[in-house]
Amino acid sequence: MTKLFANNLPFLRKHAMKKLVKMLPENKFIRIHRSFTVPLEKIESVRAKTIHIGEFKLPLGITYEKSFFKSYQ
């Protein structure tokens, strides 16, 4: 079960994160951690491997770091 947030409202999906990510537009979303996938347009800043989106500070996982910085320029 995966918990999603859309317009700051949470809802649950029965899909695993990996399957859910494949359903999203590749050029608009990026996986940043085993627990987080975010919309690229909502990223406000990146500091010290922390992604800032509004009031949220999300960790950038080491596994996803290289692909993140390749996509986020």
N, C-alpha and C positions, 0 to 999 in steps of 0.2 A: 504494500500500500504506500502510495506517495502522496505527500501533502503539498498542494500547490497554492500559490497566492496570485490572485488576479485582481487588480484594482484594490489592493490591500485586504481582500476578502479571502479567507482560506477555504479550500475544498479538497476532498480526498479523491484519488484515482486508484484503481486496482492494478495499474501497470507498475512495473519496476521502473526505476529512474532511467536505466539504459534504454528500455523500450520507449519510454515517453520522450526522451531526447530525440530519438529517430523520427518521431512524429512532428517535431517542431521544425520551422524553417531554419536551415543551417546557417544562413547569412544573417539571421536576426537574434539567435540565441547561442550561448556558449556555456559549456560545462566548466566550472571553476573548481569543483571539489566533488568528492564522491556523493555528497549530500546536496549540492547546489548547482543549478543551471539558471542562468540569468539572461534577461534581454540586453543585448549590447547597447541599445539606445538609452537604457536607464542608468548605466554606469556613470557616476559623477566623477570619481577619481580612483586611482590605485596608488596605495602607499604601503611600502614594506609588506608586500604580499597580502594586502587586505583590500578588498573591493568595497567601495563606498556607494551605496544606493539609498538615497534618502537618509533615514535614521538608522539603517542597517549597515553593519560592518561584517562582511563575510570573508572567510579565509580563502586564500588561493592555494589549493592543494598542489604539492610538488609534482604529482603525476600529470596535472593539467597546466602547469606553469608555461611550458614551452609552446604549446598550441594556443594558449591564451594570448601571450604576447605576440605571436605571429598574426593572430586575428585582430587584436586590439591595438591599432596604431593610429 
